[in-house]
């Protein structure tokens, strides 16, 4: 049975495209994953992969043809044993507007594209991600040269640094195709081919205006938008590059060839700029400075905080808490005992612990895509400054402990933290963090979340401020608290409910004695 090769839709809005180049000719045998043609639009150049094996029986649209309608038959593929004479008239043409009624848009796909979709659907139905078996584990030790892979898959693997020997193929007989390599490069569990079997040949950003391609006389140079973008990013003078597209138009393959041969270079690409080659900042005469190596702790803090701010979607909530009643109870408790002195921070720790029990939806941590951890107790991590960095010892089960025990735990943890005597389980983990800079006179600040935790409370200094009570302006001791929240697992309403519960306990400390 003959297989129609149709003009693919490279985007939902595409209605026509240019058939820039055939990579095969009539009589050529093709295998799944082989590149058979290049399609060009005003936005990109795409490569069309064969999904089935067969022989090219007839090419109906010559390369260089512009304005080819989507779903128009551009060629015919013969299955094994078929002759070109078997190609019927019905196989030679089927424009998109003549598709049989009652069929979906998928009816315009070639049989090869439909089979590709079916294969992808089968993979999705079985979980999408194939577990590495003994066979695949064995495959990881195989050299890339011995692996069955399509030419395009090999090229992408070379460009992205993917070891083909460690990739599981989803093509016929385990052959590695483009989707497999792209999935391995991005770390995703499998890849999805585009509906028509065509995919973007490169991932070049199209944000911002494209640089206009003109020669030395100011005449416009015929070049695709993708080619212009690639030339600009690679620092190439597009006027020095010969085009192989229709009417001498410069396309992607021309840029690839120029990059490989080193032709047309005007400037060094920014991506290849070496840091050591940069000119150091000029210092005024007499200004003394030196480069100091980061400690191991400082390096870890830098790495974790950078990851947190770049990967965790923070949002912030701030409330002012009145402390006068808390300060009265604290004074009473401290006057009643001599061995332990309770701090405002001890009250804050217990308030946070009880609030987490009241709002369990906030007592969570982001784990992996599709999962989060629900905590059933309140393990409060408290930021402690030590020489060379910061550490967060944990008050375990803080919701079950009174002020006296929390105070004793914190003093012990802080002392041993500064002496470097904490064991890993005493500072690793936790469900919630508290960072207090009030003792330094800091009024308010935004703390960075300590992953994988979802929340951290930044506590400012208690200070006398004017407040309105019963229509009268009166002085009160006020402390600003800011909650940083991971929006992946905690929404604004839940965060506000948690911060409100913390405020309620701080302003009504007697509730924490119950």
C-alpha positions as CSV (number, residue, x, y, z in Angstrom):
1,X,0.0,0.0,0.0
2,X,1.4,3.4,-1.0
3,X,2.1,5.9,1.7
4,X,1.5,9.6,1.0
5,X,4.0,12.2,2.1
6,X,2.0,15.4,2.8
7,X,3.0,19.0,3.4
8,X,3.3,19.2,7.2
9,X,1.8,21.9,9.3
10,X,4.7,23.3,11.3
11,X,2.4,25.5,13.5
12,X,-1.3,25.7,14.3
13,X,-1.6,28.8,12.1
14,X,0.4,27.6,9.1
15,X,-1.5,27.3,5.9
16,X,1.4,27.0,3.4
17,X,5.1,26.7,3.2
18,X,8.1,26.4,0.9
19,X,9.6,23.0,0.0
20,X,13.2,24.1,0.3
21,X,15.0,20.9,-0.4
22,X,14.6,17.2,-1.0
23,X,17.2,15.0,0.7
24,X,16.0,11.9,-1.3
25,X,15.3,11.2,-4.9
26,X,13.0,8.7,-6.6
27,X,14.1,5.1,-6.0
28,X,15.9,5.9,-2.8
29,X,15.2,3.6,0.2
30,X,14.5,5.4,3.5
31,X,14.3,4.2,7.1
32,X,12.5,5.7,10.1
33,X,14.2,8.8,11.3
34,X,15.9,9.6,8.0
35,X,15.6,13.2,6.8
36,X,13.7,13.3,3.6
37,X,13.0,17.0,3.1
38,X,13.3,20.5,4.4
39,X,10.3,22.8,4.8
40,X,10.7,26.5,5.2
41,X,8.3,29.2,6.5
42,X,8.9,32.9,7.2
43,X,9.7,31.9,10.8
44,X,11.8,28.7,10.7
45,X,13.3,26.0,8.6
46,X,12.2,22.5,9.6
47,X,13.3,19.0,8.7
48,X,10.9,16.2,7.9
49,X,11.7,12.7,9.2
50,X,10.5,9.5,7.7
51,X,8.6,7.4,10.2
52,X,8.2,4.3,8.0
53,X,10.6,2.4,5.9
54,X,10.1,2.2,2.1
55,X,11.2,3.4,-1.3
56,X,10.5,6.9,-2.7
57,X,8.2,6.1,-5.5
58,X,7.4,9.6,-6.8
59,X,8.3,13.2,-6.0
60,X,5.3,15.4,-6.8
61,X,6.5,18.8,-5.7
62,X,10.0,19.9,-6.8
63,X,12.4,21.5,-4.3
64,X,12.3,25.3,-4.4
65,X,8.5,25.4,-4.8
66,X,6.9,28.1,-2.7
67,X,3.4,28.4,-1.3
68,X,2.7,24.7,-1.0
69,X,-0.7,24.2,0.8
70,X,-0.6,22.3,4.1
71,X,-1.7,18.6,3.6
72,X,-0.9,18.7,-0.2
73,X,0.6,15.4,-1.4
74,X,4.3,16.2,-2.1
75,X,5.5,12.6,-2.6
76,X,4.7,9.0,-2.4
77,X,6.5,6.2,-0.5
78,X,6.3,2.6,-1.7
79,X,6.2,-0.3,0.7
80,X,8.4,-3.4,0.1
81,X,7.5,-5.2,-3.1
82,X,5.5,-2.4,-4.6
83,X,6.3,-0.9,-8.0
84,X,5.9,2.7,-9.1
85,X,3.3,1.6,-11.5
86,X,1.0,0.8,-8.6
87,X,0.7,4.4,-7.7
88,X,-2.9,5.4,-8.4
89,X,-4.3,8.8,-9.3
90,X,-5.9,9.1,-5.9
91,X,-2.5,9.0,-4.3
92,X,-1.1,11.8,-6.3
93,X,-3.2,14.7,-4.9
94,X,-5.3,15.4,-1.8
95,X,-5.4,19.0,-0.9
96,X,-6.5,19.9,2.6
97,X,-9.8,21.4,1.4
98,X,-10.8,18.1,-0.2
99,X,-10.4,15.9,2.8
100,X,-13.4,13.6,3.3
101,X,-16.1,15.0,5.5
102,X,-16.5,13.7,9.0
103,X,-12.7,13.3,9.4
104,X,-10.7,15.4,11.8
105,X,-7.7,17.5,11.0
106,X,-5.6,14.4,11.6
107,X,-7.0,12.9,8.4
108,X,-4.7,15.2,6.5
109,X,-1.6,13.6,8.0
110,X,0.4,11.1,6.1
111,X,0.3,7.5,7.1
112,X,3.8,7.9,8.4
113,X,2.7,10.8,10.7
114,X,-0.3,8.8,12.0
115,X,1.9,5.9,12.8
116,X,4.3,8.2,14.6
117,X,1.4,9.5,16.7
118,X,0.2,6.0,17.5
119,X,3.7,5.1,18.7
120,X,3.8,8.1,20.9
121,X,0.3,7.4,22.2
122,X,1.4,3.8,23.0
123,X,4.3,5.1,25.0
124,X,2.1,7.6,26.9
125,X,-0.4,4.8,27.7
126,X,2.3,2.8,29.3
127,X,3.5,5.6,31.5
128,X,5.6,7.6,29.0
129,X,8.8,6.8,30.7
130,X,10.4,3.4,30.1
131,X,12.3,1.9,33.0
132,X,16.0,1.0,32.3
133,X,16.1,-2.7,32.1
134,X,19.1,-4.9,32.0
135,X,19.1,-4.6,28.2
136,X,19.2,-0.8,28.3
137,X,21.8,-0.8,31.0
138,X,23.9,-3.0,28.8
139,X,23.3,-0.6,26.0
140,X,24.8,2.3,28.0
141,X,28.2,0.7,27.7
142,X,27.9,0.4,23.9
143,X,29.8,2.9,21.8
144,X,27.8,5.4,19.9
145,X,29.1,4.2,16.6
146,X,27.5,0.7,17.1
147,X,24.1,2.1,18.1
148,X,21.2,2.0,15.6
149,X,20.2,5.7,15.2
150,X,18.9,7.9,12.5
151,X,21.3,10.4,10.9
152,X,19.4,13.3,12.4
153,X,19.5,11.7,15.9
154,X,23.2,11.3,15.5
155,X,23.7,14.9,14.5
156,X,21.6,16.2,17.4
157,X,23.4,13.9,19.9
158,X,26.8,15.3,18.7
159,X,25.5,18.9,19.0
160,X,24.1,18.4,22.5
161,X,26.8,16.0,23.9
162,X,24.3,13.1,24.4
163,X,25.8,9.6,24.6
164,X,23.8,7.5,22.2
165,X,24.9,4.4,23.9
166,X,22.9,5.5,27.0
167,X,19.7,6.3,25.1
168,X,16.7,3.9,24.7
169,X,15.3,4.0,21.1
170,X,11.6,4.2,20.5
171,X,11.8,3.6,16.7
172,X,11.4,0.2,14.9
173,X,13.6,-2.5,16.4
174,X,14.8,-0.1,19.1
175,X,16.2,2.5,16.6
176,X,17.0,5.8,18.2
177,X,15.2,8.7,16.6
178,X,15.2,12.5,17.2
179,X,12.6,12.4,20.0
180,X,14.7,10.0,22.0
181,X,17.8,12.2,21.8
182,X,15.9,15.4,22.6
183,X,14.4,13.7,25.6
184,X,17.8,12.6,26.8
185,X,19.3,16.1,26.3
186,X,16.5,17.8,28.4
187,X,16.3,15.0,31.0
188,X,12.6,14.5,30.3
189,X,11.1,11.0,30.3
190,X,10.5,10.6,26.5
191,X,9.8,13.1,23.8
192,X,6.9,13.8,21.6
193,X,7.3,14.2,17.8
194,X,5.3,17.0,16.1
195,X,2.1,15.7,14.6
196,X,3.4,15.7,11.1
197,X,6.7,14.2,11.8
198,X,8.5,17.6,11.3
199,X,10.3,19.2,14.1
200,X,12.4,22.4,14.5
201,X,16.0,21.6,13.5
202,X,17.4,23.9,16.2
203,X,16.3,25.8,19.2
204,X,17.1,29.5,18.4
205,X,15.3,32.2,20.4
206,X,13.2,34.5,18.2
207,X,12.6,37.1,20.9
208,X,13.3,40.7,19.8
209,X,13.6,42.1,16.3
210,X,15.6,40.1,13.7
211,X,18.7,41.9,12.4
212,X,18.1,43.0,8.8
213,X,20.4,41.3,6.3
214,X,21.9,43.8,3.8
215,X,25.1,43.9,1.7
216,X,27.8,46.6,1.6
217,X,25.6,48.6,-0.9
218,X,22.6,48.5,1.3
219,X,20.8,45.9,-0.8
220,X,18.6,43.4,1.0
221,X,20.1,39.9,1.2
222,X,17.7,37.0,0.8
223,X,17.9,35.0,4.0
224,X,15.4,33.2,6.2
225,X,14.6,34.6,9.6
226,X,16.2,31.6,11.3
227,X,19.4,32.0,9.2
228,X,19.6,35.7,10.2
229,X,19.1,34.9,13.9
230,X,21.7,32.2,13.8
231,X,24.2,34.4,12.0
232,X,23.7,37.2,14.5
233,X,24.2,34.9,17.4
234,X,27.3,33.3,15.9
235,X,28.9,36.6,15.0
236,X,28.8,35.9,11.2
237,X,28.6,38.4,8.4
238,X,25.7,37.0,6.4
239,X,26.8,39.0,3.4
240,X,29.9,36.7,3.1
241,X,27.8,33.5,3.0
242,X,26.5,31.9,-0.2
243,X,22.9,30.7,-0.1
244,X,21.7,27.3,-1.3
245,X,18.0,27.9,-1.0
246,X,15.5,28.9,-3.7
247,X,16.9,31.8,-5.8
248,X,20.1,31.8,-3.7
249,X,18.3,32.3,-0.4
250,X,20.4,31.8,2.7
251,X,18.9,29.1,4.9
252,X,19.9,27.3,8.1
253,X,22.2,24.7,6.5
254,X,24.3,27.5,5.0
255,X,24.8,29.0,8.4
256,X,25.7,25.6,9.8
257,X,28.2,25.1,7.1
258,X,29.7,28.5,7.7
259,X,30.1,27.9,11.4
260,X,31.7,24.5,10.8
261,X,34.2,25.9,8.2
262,X,34.8,29.1,10.1
263,X,33.8,31.3,7.2
264,X,32.0,34.7,7.4
265,X,33.2,35.3,10.9
266,X,33.3,39.0,12.0
267,X,33.3,38.8,15.7
268,X,33.7,36.1,18.4
269,X,30.3,34.8,19.6
270,X,29.5,36.0,23.1
271,X,28.9,32.4,24.2
272,X,32.6,31.6,23.4
273,X,34.0,34.6,25.3
274,X,36.5,33.4,27.9
275,X,36.2,35.1,31.3
276,X,40.0,35.3,31.7
277,X,40.2,37.4,28.6
278,X,38.1,40.1,30.0
279,X,39.8,43.3,31.1
280,X,39.7,43.7,34.9
281,X,38.1,46.8,36.4
282,X,40.5,49.6,36.8
283,X,41.2,50.5,40.4
284,X,42.2,53.9,41.7
285,X,45.9,54.2,42.6
286,X,46.4,53.2,46.3
287,X,43.2,51.1,46.4
288,X,44.1,47.8,48.0
289,X,42.1,44.6,47.6
290,X,42.6,40.9,47.2
291,X,40.8,37.8,45.9
292,X,39.7,35.5,48.7
293,X,38.7,31.9,48.2
294,X,35.2,31.1,49.3
295,X,34.9,28.6,52.1
296,X,33.2,25.3,51.5
297,X,30.2,26.5,53.5
298,X,30.1,29.8,51.6
299,X,30.1,27.9,48.3
300,X,27.2,25.7,49.4
301,X,25.2,28.7,50.6
302,X,25.9,30.5,47.4
303,X,24.8,27.5,45.3
304,X,21.7,26.8,47.3
305,X,20.5,30.4,47.5
306,X,21.1,31.0,43.8
307,X,19.1,27.8,43.0
308,X,16.3,28.9,45.3
309,X,15.9,32.4,43.9
310,X,16.2,31.2,40.3
311,X,14.1,28.0,40.5
312,X,11.6,28.6,43.3
313,X,8.8,31.1,42.5
314,X,8.8,33.2,45.6
315,X,6.0,35.5,46.7
316,X,5.9,37.6,49.9
317,X,3.4,38.4,52.6
318,X,4.0,41.0,55.4
319,X,2.0,41.6,58.6
320,X,2.7,43.8,61.6
321,X,2.4,42.1,65.0
322,X,1.9,43.9,68.3
323,X,4.3,42.6,71.0
324,X,3.2,44.4,74.2
325,X,1.2,41.4,75.6
326,X,4.0,39.0,74.6
327,X,6.6,41.1,76.3
328,X,4.6,41.2,79.5
329,X,4.2,37.4,79.7
330,X,7.9,36.9,78.7
331,X,8.9,39.2,81.6
332,X,6.7,37.2,84.0
333,X,8.1,33.9,82.9
334,X,11.7,35.0,83.1
335,X,11.2,36.5,86.6
336,X,9.9,33.2,87.8
337,X,13.0,31.2,86.8
338,X,16.7,31.8,86.9
339,X,18.2,28.9,84.8
340,X,16.5,29.6,81.5
341,X,15.8,33.0,79.9
342,X,13.1,32.9,77.2
343,X,13.6,35.2,74.2
344,X,11.1,36.8,71.8
345,X,12.4,34.4,69.2
346,X,11.4,31.4,71.3
347,X,7.8,32.8,71.3
348,X,8.0,33.2,67.5
349,X,9.2,29.5,67.0
350,X,6.3,28.2,69.1
351,X,3.8,30.5,67.3
352,X,5.0,29.2,63.9
353,X,4.8,25.6,65.1
354,X,1.2,26.0,66.3
355,X,0.2,27.9,63.2
356,X,1.5,25.1,61.0
357,X,-0.7,22.7,62.9
358,X,-3.7,25.0,62.4
359,X,-2.9,25.4,58.6
360,X,-1.5,22.0,57.5
361,X,-1.8,23.0,53.8
362,X,1.2,25.2,54.4
363,X,3.2,22.6,56.2
364,X,4.6,21.1,53.0
365,X,7.7,20.9,50.8
366,X,8.1,20.6,47.1
367,X,9.6,17.3,46.1
368,X,9.6,16.5,42.4
369,X,7.4,17.3,39.5
370,X,3.9,16.1,40.5
371,X,4.8,15.4,44.1
372,X,5.0,17.3,47.4
373,X,5.7,16.2,51.0
374,X,3.1,16.7,53.7
375,X,4.5,17.1,57.2
376,X,2.6,16.1,60.3
377,X,4.8,17.8,62.8
378,X,6.5,21.1,63.0
379,X,10.3,20.9,62.7
380,X,11.4,24.5,62.8
381,X,14.8,25.4,61.2
382,X,16.2,28.5,62.8
383,X,18.9,30.5,61.0
384,X,22.1,31.0,63.2
385,X,25.0,33.1,62.1
386,X,28.4,31.3,62.6
387,X,31.9,32.3,61.4
388,X,32.0,32.0,57.6
389,X,28.4,31.5,57.0
390,X,24.9,30.5,58.1
391,X,23.4,27.3,59.5
392,X,19.9,26.2,60.4
393,X,19.7,23.9,63.4
394,X,16.2,22.4,63.8
395,X,13.9,22.4,66.8
396,X,12.2,19.1,66.3
397,X,8.5,18.7,67.2
398,X,8.3,22.3,68.3
399,X,4.4,22.1,68.5
400,X,4.8,19.7,71.4
401,X,7.3,21.8,73.4
402,X,6.8,24.6,75.8
403,X,8.8,27.8,75.9
404,X,11.3,26.5,78.5
405,X,12.2,23.5,76.3
406,X,12.3,25.5,73.1
407,X,14.6,28.0,74.8
408,X,16.9,25.3,76.1
409,X,17.0,23.5,72.8
410,X,17.9,26.7,70.9
411,X,20.7,27.7,73.2
412,X,22.2,24.2,73.0
413,X,21.9,24.1,69.2
414,X,23.3,27.6,68.7
415,X,26.3,26.9,70.9
416,X,27.2,23.7,69.3
417,X,26.6,25.2,65.8
418,X,29.2,27.9,66.5
419,X,31.6,25.3,67.8
420,X,31.0,23.1,64.7
421,X,29.7,20.2,66.8
422,X,26.3,19.7,65.2
423,X,25.5,16.3,63.6
424,X,24.0,16.4,60.1
425,X,20.5,15.3,61.3
426,X,20.4,18.3,63.6
427,X,20.5,20.8,60.7
428,X,19.3,18.9,57.7
429,X,15.6,18.7,57.0
430,X,13.0,20.7,58.8
431,X,9.5,21.7,57.5
432,X,9.7,25.5,58.1
433,X,12.4,28.2,58.7
434,X,12.7,31.3,60.8
435,X,15.2,34.0,60.2
436,X,15.3,36.8,62.8
437,X,17.4,40.0,62.3
438,X,15.5,42.0,64.8
439,X,18.5,42.0,67.2
440,X,20.4,43.9,64.6
441,X,17.8,46.6,64.3
442,X,16.5,45.5,60.9
443,X,12.9,46.6,60.6
444,X,11.8,44.3,57.7
445,X,13.4,42.1,55.1
446,X,12.6,39.3,52.6
447,X,14.2,36.0,53.3
448,X,15.2,33.4,50.7
449,X,13.4,30.1,50.9
450,X,15.5,27.1,52.2
451,X,14.6,24.3,49.6
452,X,12.8,22.0,49.7
453,X,10.9,23.8,52.4
454,X,8.0,25.9,51.1
455,X,8.1,28.8,53.6
456,X,10.4,31.0,55.7
457,X,9.5,33.7,58.1
458,X,11.6,36.9,58.3
459,X,11.3,38.6,61.6
460,X,12.2,42.2,62.1
461,X,12.9,44.3,65.2
462,X,10.2,45.2,67.7
463,X,9.9,49.0,67.9
464,X,7.6,51.7,69.3
465,X,5.2,52.8,66.6
466,X,2.0,54.8,66.7
467,X,-1.1,52.7,66.2
468,X,-4.8,53.5,66.2
469,X,-7.0,51.9,68.9
470,X,-10.6,52.9,69.5
471,X,-10.1,55.9,67.3
472,X,-7.1,57.1,69.3
473,X,-3.4,57.1,68.3
474,X,-1.5,55.3,71.0
475,X,2.1,53.9,71.1
476,X,2.6,50.2,70.7
477,X,5.6,47.8,70.3
478,X,5.3,46.5,66.7
479,X,7.2,43.8,64.9
480,X,7.0,43.3,61.1
481,X,7.0,39.7,59.9
482,X,7.4,38.8,56.2
483,X,6.6,35.3,55.0
484,X,8.4,34.0,51.8
485,X,6.3,31.3,50.1
486,X,6.9,28.8,47.4
487,X,4.0,29.3,45.0
488,X,4.4,25.8,43.5
489,X,2.8,24.2,46.5
490,X,1.3,27.0,48.6
491,X,-1.1,29.6,47.2
492,X,-1.6,33.2,48.3
493,X,-4.7,32.4,50.4
494,X,-3.0,29.6,52.3
495,X,0.1,31.7,52.9
496,X,-2.1,34.5,54.2
497,X,-4.0,32.1,56.5
498,X,-0.7,30.8,57.9
499,X,0.7,34.3,58.5
500,X,-2.6,35.4,60.1
501,X,-2.4,32.4,62.5
502,X,1.2,33.3,63.4
503,X,0.1,36.9,64.1
504,X,-2.8,35.7,66.3
505,X,-0.5,33.6,68.5
506,X,2.1,36.4,68.8
507,X,-0.5,39.0,69.8
508,X,-2.3,36.5,72.1
509,X,0.6,34.6,73.7
510,X,-1.7,33.1,76.3
511,X,-3.1,30.9,73.6
512,X,0.4,29.3,73.3
513,X,0.2,28.3,77.0
514,X,-2.8,26.1,76.6
